[in-house]
Amino acid sequence: MRRAISVILILFLISCKEDDSALLFPPTIFGFGIDVNDLALSDMYEDKVFREFGEEIETAGGGTKLLFHPEFYLPVGYVVRGVSEGTVVGLDELEGPHDLNLIVQPDDAPKWRVAYEHVSNARVAVGDRITIGQPIAEVSPYRENLGKTSLLIFYGAESNRAGGNTAYCPFMLLDGTVANQLLSDLQTHINRWEEQNGDVFNEDEWVEIGCAFEKITEAESQGH
């Protein structure tokens, strides 16, 4: 009996170590899904066309919550591209057939997920493989001629959804060959936006360009 318990305990510890190891090796991404140089520098309705990971936003109920993915606002029809290689494991409706969540299992981190939230007109299906830079969808229609999309990266793939898992800031997972240029482009957009629209980003609180936090749990993203 004691031997059986010992074996179970050893197997449990091995399992924990495997999970810890997977957490230490997140997916490497090679883009934002969009080109930040295509972001507008003004909008008559939105105070920003880029919202940082971890921004505190208002909820429909009048409270606030932390945004657990960066959001980008671009013209309707704008093409979203793959940021890593992997296999499509989910394609679900969020708020209708033109607002989809396209979920990819990355080759280099199979226990993680890369999700392209708020997309439409998907050009891939579940089971398809995608490559870096491949056109995979369009931004989801949001208002008049404006669309939006989000890039969500989370650890814990039991349900292929971020619920119950932890989301990580994509900008901290960029490959070294592209990180400097992409973050420089993002900082340039932020600077130019604030030159025209005032100080709307809390950069002093960021842990990386565009990241108010390194990671956010489901509870933190639910609001209060």
C-alpha positions as CSV (number, residue, x, y, z in Angstrom):
1,M,0.0,0.0,0.0
2,R,2.7,2.4,1.0
3,R,4.6,1.5,-2.2
4,A,1.5,2.3,-4.3
5,I,1.1,5.6,-2.6
6,S,4.8,6.4,-3.2
7,V,4.4,5.6,-6.9
8,I,1.4,7.8,-7.2
9,L,3.2,10.7,-5.4
10,I,6.2,10.3,-7.7
11,L,4.0,10.4,-10.8
12,F,2.2,13.4,-9.5
13,L,5.5,15.3,-8.9
14,I,6.7,14.4,-12.4
15,S,3.5,15.7,-13.8
16,C,3.9,19.0,-11.9
17,K,7.5,19.3,-13.2
18,E,6.3,18.8,-16.8
19,D,3.7,21.5,-16.4
20,D,6.2,23.8,-14.8
21,S,8.6,23.2,-17.6
22,A,5.9,24.0,-20.2
23,L,5.2,27.2,-18.4
24,L,8.9,28.2,-18.6
25,F,8.9,27.9,-22.4
26,P,6.1,30.0,-23.9
27,P,5.5,30.3,-27.6
28,T,7.7,32.7,-29.6
29,I,5.8,35.1,-31.8
30,F,6.9,37.1,-34.8
31,G,4.4,39.9,-35.0
32,F,1.2,41.4,-33.7
33,G,-1.1,40.0,-36.3
34,I,-1.4,43.5,-37.8
35,D,1.1,46.3,-38.8
36,V,1.0,49.1,-36.2
37,N,2.1,51.5,-38.9
38,D,-1.3,51.1,-40.4
39,L,-3.0,52.4,-37.2
40,A,-4.7,55.8,-37.7
41,L,-3.5,58.7,-35.6
42,S,-6.9,60.0,-34.8
43,D,-10.5,58.8,-34.4
44,M,-13.6,60.8,-33.7
45,Y,-15.1,58.2,-31.4
46,E,-12.2,56.3,-29.8
47,D,-9.7,57.8,-27.3
48,K,-7.2,55.2,-28.6
49,V,-6.9,52.8,-31.6
50,F,-4.4,50.7,-29.7
51,R,-5.3,49.5,-26.1
52,E,-2.4,48.1,-24.1
53,F,-2.4,44.7,-22.3
54,G,-3.6,45.3,-18.8
55,E,-5.4,48.6,-19.4
56,E,-8.2,49.2,-16.9
57,I,-11.5,49.6,-18.9
58,E,-15.1,50.1,-17.9
59,T,-17.5,47.1,-17.9
60,A,-21.1,47.2,-19.1
61,G,-22.2,47.0,-15.4
62,G,-20.4,50.2,-14.5
63,G,-17.3,48.6,-12.9
64,T,-13.8,48.1,-14.3
65,K,-11.7,45.2,-15.4
66,L,-8.2,44.6,-16.8
67,L,-7.9,44.1,-20.6
68,F,-6.1,40.7,-20.9
69,H,-5.1,41.2,-24.5
70,P,-4.0,44.2,-26.6
71,E,-6.6,45.6,-28.9
72,F,-6.1,47.2,-32.3
73,Y,-8.7,49.2,-34.2
74,L,-8.3,49.2,-38.0
75,P,-10.5,49.7,-41.1
76,V,-13.1,47.0,-41.8
77,G,-11.6,44.4,-44.2
78,Y,-8.1,44.8,-42.8
79,V,-6.3,41.4,-43.0
80,V,-5.0,39.7,-39.8
81,R,-1.9,37.5,-40.3
82,G,-0.4,34.6,-38.4
83,V,2.2,35.4,-35.7
84,S,3.5,31.9,-35.2
85,E,3.4,28.4,-36.8
86,G,0.8,26.0,-35.5
87,T,-2.5,24.3,-36.0
88,V,-6.0,25.8,-35.7
89,V,-7.8,24.1,-32.9
90,G,-10.8,26.4,-32.4
91,L,-12.9,28.8,-34.4
92,D,-15.8,30.0,-32.2
93,E,-18.3,32.8,-32.4
94,L,-18.0,35.5,-29.8
95,E,-20.9,37.9,-30.5
96,G,-22.1,36.5,-33.8
97,P,-20.8,35.0,-37.1
98,H,-18.7,38.1,-37.9
99,D,-17.0,38.2,-34.5
100,L,-14.8,35.1,-34.1
101,N,-12.2,33.7,-31.9
102,L,-9.5,31.8,-33.9
103,I,-7.4,29.6,-31.6
104,V,-4.1,28.1,-32.6
105,Q,-1.9,25.5,-30.9
106,P,1.7,26.7,-31.5
107,D,4.2,24.2,-32.6
108,D,6.9,25.3,-30.2
109,A,4.6,25.4,-27.1
110,P,1.7,22.9,-27.4
111,K,0.3,23.5,-23.9
112,W,-0.1,27.2,-24.8
113,R,-2.6,28.8,-27.1
114,V,-2.4,31.8,-29.5
115,A,-5.8,33.3,-30.0
116,Y,-6.8,35.9,-32.6
117,E,-10.0,37.4,-31.0
118,H,-12.5,39.5,-32.8
119,V,-11.8,38.4,-36.4
120,S,-14.2,37.8,-39.3
121,N,-14.1,36.0,-42.7
122,A,-11.7,33.4,-41.5
123,R,-9.5,32.0,-44.3
124,V,-8.6,28.9,-42.3
125,A,-10.5,26.1,-40.6
126,V,-10.0,23.8,-37.6
127,G,-7.2,21.4,-38.4
128,D,-5.5,23.7,-40.8
129,R,-1.9,24.6,-40.3
130,I,-0.9,28.3,-40.4
131,T,2.5,29.9,-40.9
132,I,4.0,33.2,-39.9
133,G,2.6,36.1,-42.0
134,Q,-0.1,34.0,-43.5
135,P,-3.4,35.8,-44.0
136,I,-5.8,34.1,-41.7
137,A,-8.8,36.4,-41.3
138,E,-10.0,40.0,-41.2
139,V,-10.7,42.3,-38.3
140,S,-14.2,42.0,-36.8
141,P,-16.6,44.9,-37.7
142,Y,-16.9,47.2,-34.7
143,R,-18.4,50.5,-35.7
144,E,-19.2,52.0,-39.1
145,N,-16.0,51.4,-41.1
146,L,-13.9,50.6,-38.1
147,G,-13.0,47.0,-37.1
148,K,-11.0,45.7,-34.2
149,T,-9.0,42.6,-33.3
150,S,-7.0,41.3,-30.3
151,L,-4.0,39.0,-29.8
152,L,-4.4,36.7,-26.8
153,I,-1.7,34.3,-25.6
154,F,-2.5,32.1,-22.7
155,Y,-1.2,29.1,-20.8
156,G,-3.5,26.2,-20.0
157,A,-5.2,24.5,-22.9
158,E,-7.8,22.2,-21.4
159,S,-10.7,24.0,-23.0
160,N,-8.9,26.0,-25.7
161,R,-10.2,29.1,-23.9
162,A,-8.5,31.7,-21.6
163,G,-11.1,31.1,-18.9
164,G,-9.5,29.6,-15.9
165,N,-6.0,30.2,-17.3
166,T,-3.5,33.0,-17.3
167,A,-2.9,35.4,-20.2
168,Y,0.5,36.8,-21.0
169,C,1.5,40.0,-22.7
170,P,2.4,39.2,-26.3
171,F,4.9,42.0,-26.6
172,M,7.1,40.2,-24.1
173,L,7.2,37.0,-26.2
174,L,8.5,38.5,-29.4
175,D,11.4,36.7,-31.1
176,G,14.7,38.6,-30.8
177,T,15.0,39.0,-34.5
178,V,11.9,41.2,-34.7
179,A,11.3,42.5,-31.2
180,N,13.4,45.7,-31.5
181,Q,11.8,46.9,-34.7
182,L,8.2,46.0,-33.8
183,L,8.4,47.6,-30.3
184,S,10.0,50.6,-31.8
185,D,7.1,50.9,-34.3
186,L,4.6,50.5,-31.5
187,Q,6.4,53.2,-29.4
188,T,6.3,55.5,-32.4
189,H,2.6,55.1,-32.8
190,I,2.1,55.8,-29.1
191,N,4.2,58.9,-29.3
192,R,2.5,60.3,-32.4
193,W,-1.0,59.5,-31.0
194,E,-0.3,61.4,-27.8
195,E,1.2,64.3,-29.7
196,Q,-2.2,64.7,-31.4
197,N,-4.6,63.5,-28.8
198,G,-3.0,64.1,-25.4
199,D,-1.6,61.9,-22.7
200,V,-3.8,58.7,-22.7
201,F,-1.2,56.0,-22.0
202,N,0.1,55.2,-18.5
203,E,3.6,54.4,-19.7
204,D,5.2,55.0,-16.3
205,E,3.4,51.9,-15.1
206,W,4.4,49.6,-17.9
207,V,6.7,46.6,-17.5
208,E,7.3,46.6,-21.3
209,I,6.1,48.8,-24.2
210,G,2.4,48.1,-24.4
211,C,2.3,45.9,-21.3
212,A,0.9,47.1,-18.0
213,F,1.6,43.6,-16.6
214,E,3.5,40.6,-17.6
215,K,0.5,38.3,-17.1
216,I,-3.2,38.5,-15.9
217,T,-5.3,35.8,-14.4
218,E,-8.9,35.1,-15.3
219,A,-10.1,36.6,-11.9
220,E,-8.2,39.8,-12.6
221,S,-9.7,40.2,-16.0
222,Q,-13.3,39.7,-14.7
223,G,-13.6,43.1,-13.2
224,H,-15.1,44.5,-10.0
